[in-house]
């Protein structure tokens, strides 16, 4: 495979060295499925496959996962598929939920859930008990997630549409288990992900690192003390994996847990040193799946435990923008341009309907709970229309 993206080629050469050619010529992962125990039993489903003459191999680390040797039917045309008795799911993709070790009755968050293969896997482990919260910021992707969850038969879940970074504020110390299958550059198998060649860049990598950092910190804050989370990506890049986890370990009381012995024997260890940087020695407990060595999509997964409750640093100084009480008579009318301001469309329409719309900044002492919460999150503004009975909140200061 010839890489025309020079920046990507130089990065891979520096990172993989003599393993670059085997990596680029790795074979695609064979098709795999996972039995849905909410709809059937393992014995019944294997008997059904036998009647169809379908051959398979059991995935070593997941007895409910099956590698399909020749999908000649194909199985996606079978009644068992349409009734949700199984899901197509990549071999390596089944690993993070196995590491998470979800138990019935737990409260679990899948922070970046779409399209739902791991979500339905978690639901199978919960067995209609506990609570499963599924989140994705994309409405388009949520459609696929909801379709897959409905077909799975799970009834103990609900779905949210928001940025994963917000969970630390909205659900502090709430969950028993969290899966962060973070957005990444998909450097798991370039022989299948050809589109990566076109858009990959170091700048894109840095932007994704920022998102990954914030999602992992939010997950830590949302996890109860003693709770566990798994951070995973479908990338082999250390910048998206060990280095992201290292930054969390530098700031918070988190321990890296070893994987089950069978998984540890089957896959590579995480890095405890990368280039000139020495990393936490326990990062060797992370799991690295490499396409040219393990005949699967490249993947990274690490299991983490929150050792202590999160506490804000009382000595940390936070600079707040000056504010005035909304009833202060000295507050003047603020004439702002709303033409291209995201999220302020409602205010623009109000101003078109009335010559007297005042925009003022609420005080930190405002009795409204949501006002104080929004101020802590970044800023809060009120739009007031003369003689109106209510005020509409909107962000007016940078967070």
MOZIPE-V907037 format. One record per pair of residues at least 12 apart in sequence whose C-alpha atoms are under 10 Angstrom apart, sorted by the first residue. I is the first residue (numbers start at 1). J is the second residue. If there is no record, write none. Layout:
i: {I/I}
j: {J/J}
This chain:
i: {1/1/1/1/1/1/1/2/2/3/3/3/3/3/4/4/5/5/5/5/5/5/6/6/6/7/7/7/7/8/8/8/8/8/8/8/9/11/11/11/12/12/12/14/15/15/15/15/15/16/16/19/19/20/21/22/22/22/23/23/23/23/23/23/23/23/23/24/24/24/24/24/25/25/25/25/25/26/26/26/26/26/26/26/26/26/26/26/26/27/27/27/27/27/27/27/27/27/28/28/28/28/28/28/28/28/28/29/29/29/29/29/29/29/29/29/29/29/29/30/30/30/30/30/30/30/30/30/30/31/31/31/31/31/31/31/31/31/31/31/32/32/32/32/32/32/32/32/32/32/32/32/32/32/32/32/32/32/33/33/33/33/33/33/33/33/33/33/33/33/33/33/33/33/34/34/34/34/34/34/34/34/34/34/34/34/34/34/34/34/34/34/34/35/35/35/35/35/35/35/35/35/35/35/35/36/36/36/36/36/36/36/36/36/36/36/36/36/37/37/37/37/37/37/37/37/37/37/37/38/38/38/38/38/38/38/38/38/38/38/38/38/38/39/39/39/39/39/39/39/39/39/39/40/40/40/40/41/41/42/42/42/42/45/45/45/45/46/46/48/49/49/52/52/52/53/54/54/54/54/54/54/54/54/55/55/55/55/55/56/56/56/56/57/59/59/59/60/60/60/60/61/61/61/61/61/61/61/61/61/61/61/62/62/62/62/62/62/64/64/64/65/65/65/65/65/65/65/66/66/66/66/67/67/67/75/75/76/81/82/82/83/83/83/84/84/84/84/84/84/85/85/85/86/86/86/87/87/87/87/87/87/87/88/89/89/89/89/90/90/90/91/91/91/92/92/92/92/92/92/92/92/92/92/92/92/92/93/93/93/93/93/93/93/93/93/93/93/93/94/94/94/95/95/95/95/95/95/95/95/96/96/96/96/96/96/96/96/96/96/96/96/96/96/96/97/97/97/97/97/97/97/97/97/97/97/97/98/98/98/98/98/98/98/98/99/99/99/99/99/99/99/99/99/99/99/99/99/99/100/100/100/100/100/100/100/100/100/100/100/100/100/101/101/101/101/101/101/101/102/102/102/102/102/102/102/102/102/102/103/103/103/103/103/103/103/103/103/104/104/104/104/104/104/104/104/104/104/105/105/105/105/105/105/105/105/105/106/106/106/106/106/106/106/106/106/107/107/107/107/107/107/107/107/107/107/107/107/107/108/108/108/108/108/108/108/108/108/108/108/108/108/108/108/108/108/108/109/109/109/109/109/109/109/109/109/109/109/109/109/109/109/109/109/109/109/110/110/110/110/110/110/110/110/110/110/110/110/110/110/110/111/111/111/111/111/111/111/111/111/111/111/111/111/111/111/111/111/111/111/111/112/112/112/112/112/112/112/112/112/112/112/112/112/112/112/113/113/113/113/113/113/113/113/113/113/113/113/113/113/114/114/114/114/114/114/114/114/114/114/114/114/114/114/114/115/115/115/115/115/115/115/115/115/115/115/116/116/116/116/116/116/116/116/116/116/117/117/117/117/118/118/119/119/119/119/119/119/119/119/119/119/119/120/120/120/120/120/120/120/120/120/121/122/122/123/123/123/123/123/123/123/124/124/124/126/126/127/127/127/128/128/128/128/128/129/129/129/129/130/130/131/131/131/131/131/131/132/132/132/132/132/132/132/132/132/133/133/133/133/133/133/133/134/134/134/134/134/134/134/134/135/135/135/135/135/135/135/135/136/136/136/136/136/136/137/137/137/137/137/138/138/138/139/139/139/141/142/142/142/145/146/146/163/163/164/164/164/164/164/164/164/164/164/165/165/165/165/165/165/165/165/165/166/166/166/166/166/166/167/167/167/167/167/167/167/167/168/168/168/168/168/168/168/168/168/168/169/169/169/169/169/169/170/170/170/170/171/171/171/171/171/171/172/172/172/172/172/172/172/172/172/173/173/173/173/173/173/173/173/173/173/173/173/174/174/174/174/174/174/175/175/175/175/175/175/175/175/175/175/176/176/176/176/176/176/176/176/177/177/177/177/177/177/177/177/177/177/177/178/178/178/178/178/178/178/178/178/178/178/179/179/179/179/179/179/179/179/180/180/180/180/180/180/180/180/180/180/180/181/181/181/181/181/181/181/181/181/181/182/182/182/182/182/182/182/182/182/182/182/182/182/182/183/183/183/183/183/183/183/183/183/183/184/184/184/184/184/184/184/184/184/184/184/184/184/184/184/185/185/185/185/185/185/185/185/185/185/185/185/185/186/186/186/186/186/186/186/186/186/187/187/187/187/187/187/187/187/187/187/188/188/188/188/188/188/188/188/188/188/188/188/188/189/189/189/189/189/189/189/189/189/189/190/190/190/191/191/192/205/205/205/206/206/208/208/209/209/209/209/209/210/210/212/212/212/212/212/212/213/213/213/213/213/213/213/214/214/215/216/216/216/216/216/216/216/217/217/217/217/217/217/219/219/220/220/220/220/220/220/220/220/220/221/221/221/221/221/222/223/223/223/223/223/224/224/224/224/224/224/225/225/225/225/225/225/225/225/226/226/226/226/226/226/226/227/227/227/227/227/228/228/228/228/228/228/228/228/228/229/229/229/229/229/229/229/230/230/230/230/230/230/230/230/231/231/231/231/231/231/231/231/232/232/232/232/232/232/232/232/233/233/233/233/233/234/234/234/234/234/234/235/235/235/235/235/235/235/235/236/236/236/236/236/236/236/236/237/237/237/238/238/238/238/238/239/240/241/241/241/241/241/241/241/241/242/242/242/242/242/242/242/242/242/242/242/242/242/243/243/243/243/243/243/243/243/245/245/245/245/245/245/246/246/246/246/246/247/247/249/249/249/249/250/250/252/252/252/252/252/252/253/253/253/253/253/253/254/254/254/254/254/255/255/255/255/255/255/255/256/256/256/256/256/256/256/256/256/256/256/256/257/257/257/257/257/257/257/257/257/258/258/258/258/258/258/258/258/258/259/259/259/259/259/259/260/263/264/264/264/264/264/266/266/266/266/267/267/267/267/267/267/267/268/268/268/268/268/268/268/268/268/268/269/269/269/269/269/269/269/269/270/270/270/270/270/270/270/270/270/270/270/271/271/271/271/271/271/272/272/272/283/283/284/285/285/285/285/286/286/286/286/286/287/287/287/287/287/288/288/288/289/320/320/320/320/320/320/321/321/321/321/321/321/321/322/322/322/323/323/323/323/323/323/323/323/324/324/324/324/324/324/325/325/325/325/325/325/325/326/326/326/326/326/326/326/326/326/326/326/327/327/327/328/331/331/331/331/332/332/332/333/333/333/333/333/334/334/334/334/335/335/335/336/336/336/342/343/343/344/344/344/344/346/346/346/347/347/347/347/347/347/347/350/350/350/351/351/353/354/354/355/355/356/356/356/356/357/357/357/357/357/358/358/358/358/358/359/359/359/359/359/359/359/359/359/359/360/360/360/360/360/360/361/361/361/361/361/361/361/361/361/361/361/362/362/362/362/362/362/362/363/363/363/364/364/364/370/371/374/374/374/374/375/375/375/376/377/378/378/378/378/378/379/379/379/379/379/379/380/380/380/380/380/380/380/381/381/381/381/381/382/382/382}
j: {21/23/24/25/26/190/191/24/197/24/190/194/197/198/197/198/196/197/198/199/200/201/197/200/201/197/200/201/202/196/197/198/199/200/201/202/197/201/202/237/24/187/237/275/236/237/238/274/275/236/237/292/293/292/292/291/292/293/188/189/190/191/290/291/292/293/298/189/190/191/291/292/189/190/191/291/292/189/190/191/192/290/291/292/293/294/295/296/297/189/190/191/192/291/292/295/296/297/189/190/191/192/291/292/295/296/297/67/90/91/92/189/192/291/294/295/296/297/298/67/68/69/70/71/90/91/295/296/297/66/67/68/69/70/71/88/89/90/91/296/56/57/58/59/65/66/67/68/69/71/87/88/89/90/91/92/93/94/56/58/59/64/65/66/67/68/75/86/87/88/89/90/91/94/58/59/62/63/64/65/66/67/85/86/87/88/89/90/91/94/117/120/121/63/64/65/66/84/85/86/87/88/89/121/124/64/65/84/85/86/87/120/121/123/124/125/152/153/64/84/85/86/121/123/124/125/127/152/153/84/85/86/120/121/123/124/125/126/127/128/152/153/154/80/83/84/85/86/124/151/152/153/154/80/84/85/86/64/85/63/64/65/85/64/80/85/86/64/66/80/75/80/73/75/78/73/68/69/70/71/72/73/74/75/67/68/69/70/71/68/69/70/71/69/91/92/94/91/262/263/266/91/92/94/95/98/99/260/261/262/263/266/91/94/95/97/98/263/86/94/121/86/87/88/89/90/91/94/88/89/90/91/89/90/91/87/88/88/151/151/152/151/152/153/148/149/150/151/152/153/151/152/153/120/151/152/116/117/120/121/148/151/152/117/116/117/118/121/117/296/297/295/296/297/234/288/289/290/291/294/295/296/297/298/299/300/301/117/118/181/232/233/234/296/297/298/299/300/301/117/118/121/118/232/263/287/289/299/300/301/118/179/180/181/229/230/231/232/233/287/299/300/301/302/303/118/119/121/122/125/178/179/181/229/230/232/301/118/121/122/125/230/259/260/263/179/229/230/231/257/258/259/260/263/287/301/302/303/304/122/177/178/179/228/229/230/231/259/301/302/303/304/122/125/177/228/229/230/303/121/122/123/124/125/126/176/177/178/228/122/124/125/126/127/129/130/176/177/122/123/124/125/126/127/128/129/130/131/125/126/127/128/129/130/131/132/176/125/126/129/130/131/132/175/176/177/126/129/130/131/132/133/157/174/175/176/177/178/223/122/123/126/130/131/132/133/134/157/174/175/176/177/178/179/223/228/229/122/131/132/133/134/135/157/167/174/175/176/177/178/179/180/219/222/223/229/122/132/133/134/135/136/159/164/177/178/179/180/181/219/229/133/134/135/136/137/160/162/163/164/165/167/178/179/180/181/182/215/216/218/219/134/135/136/137/138/161/162/163/164/179/180/181/182/183/215/133/134/135/136/137/141/142/145/159/160/179/180/181/182/134/135/136/137/138/139/140/141/142/143/144/145/146/148/181/136/140/141/142/143/144/145/146/147/148/149/134/141/142/144/145/146/147/148/149/152/145/148/149/152/179/181/132/133/134/135/145/148/149/152/154/157/179/132/145/148/149/150/151/152/153/154/152/154/179/149/152/153/154/155/156/157/152/153/154/154/156/154/155/156/153/154/155/156/157/154/155/156/157/156/157/155/156/157/158/175/176/154/155/156/157/158/159/175/177/178/156/157/158/159/160/175/178/146/149/157/158/159/160/161/179/158/159/160/161/162/163/164/167/159/160/161/162/163/164/160/161/162/163/164/161/162/163/160/161/162/161/159/160/161/159/158/159/211/215/180/182/211/212/214/215/216/218/219/211/212/213/214/215/216/217/218/219/214/215/218/219/222/377/215/217/218/219/220/221/222/223/214/215/216/217/218/219/220/221/222/223/218/221/222/373/376/377/218/221/222/373/218/219/221/222/223/224/218/219/220/221/222/223/224/309/310/219/220/221/222/223/224/225/226/227/306/309/310/221/222/223/224/225/227/219/220/221/222/223/224/225/227/228/229/222/223/224/225/226/227/228/229/219/222/223/224/226/227/228/229/230/304/305/216/219/220/222/223/227/228/229/230/231/304/216/219/228/229/230/231/232/303/212/215/216/218/219/229/230/231/232/233/301/212/215/216/230/231/232/233/234/300/301/208/209/211/212/213/215/216/231/232/233/234/235/240/241/208/209/211/212/215/232/233/234/235/240/204/205/207/208/209/211/212/232/233/234/235/236/237/240/241/199/200/201/204/205/208/209/233/234/235/236/237/240/200/233/234/235/236/237/297/298/299/200/233/234/235/236/237/240/297/298/299/233/234/235/236/237/289/290/291/296/297/298/299/300/234/235/236/290/291/292/296/297/298/299/291/297/298/291/297/297/237/239/240/239/240/239/240/239/240/241/243/244/240/244/231/233/240/241/244/245/240/243/244/245/246/247/248/244/248/231/229/230/231/244/245/247/248/244/245/247/248/251/252/231/306/248/252/253/254/304/305/306/309/310/252/306/309/310/311/310/305/306/308/309/310/305/306/307/308/309/310/253/254/305/306/307/308/309/310/254/304/305/306/307/308/309/304/305/306/307/308/254/255/256/257/303/304/305/306/307/256/257/302/303/304/305/306/256/257/286/301/302/303/304/305/244/245/286/300/301/302/303/304/286/287/288/299/300/301/302/303/298/299/300/301/302/289/297/298/299/300/301/288/289/290/297/298/299/300/301/288/289/290/291/297/298/299/300/298/299/300/270/271/273/274/300/274/300/270/271/286/288/299/300/301/302/270/271/272/273/274/279/280/283/284/286/300/301/302/271/272/273/274/277/279/280/283/279/280/283/286/302/304/272/278/279/280/283/279/280/279/280/283/304/279/280/306/307/308/309/310/311/305/306/307/308/309/310/304/305/306/307/308/282/283/303/304/305/306/307/280/281/282/283/284/285/286/302/303/304/305/306/282/283/284/285/286/302/303/304/305/282/283/284/285/286/287/302/303/304/285/286/287/301/302/303/285/287/284/285/286/287/288/287/288/289/294/286/287/288/289/290/293/294/284/285/286/287/288/289/290/293/294/300/283/284/285/286/287/288/289/300/282/283/284/285/286/287/288/289/300/301/302/283/284/285/286/287/288/284/285/286/302/303/302/301/302/303/304/300/301/302/303/304/299/300/301/302/303/300/301/302/301/364/375/376/378/379/399/361/375/378/379/397/398/399/361/363/364/360/361/362/363/364/379/380/381/360/361/362/363/364/365/360/361/362/363/364/365/366/358/359/360/361/362/363/366/381/382/383/384/360/362/363/360/358/359/360/361/358/359/360/356/357/358/359/360/357/358/359/360/357/358/359/348/359/396/395/394/395/393/394/395/396/383/392/394/359/382/383/384/392/393/394/383/384/385/383/385/385/385/386/385/386/384/385/386/387/383/384/385/386/388/382/383/384/385/386/381/382/383/384/385/391/392/393/394/396/380/381/382/383/384/396/375/379/380/381/382/383/393/394/395/396/397/375/379/380/381/382/383/393/375/380/381/376/379/380/393/393/393/394/395/399/395/397/399/399/399/395/396/397/398/399/394/395/396/397/398/399/393/394/395/396/397/398/399/393/394/395/396/397/394/395/396}
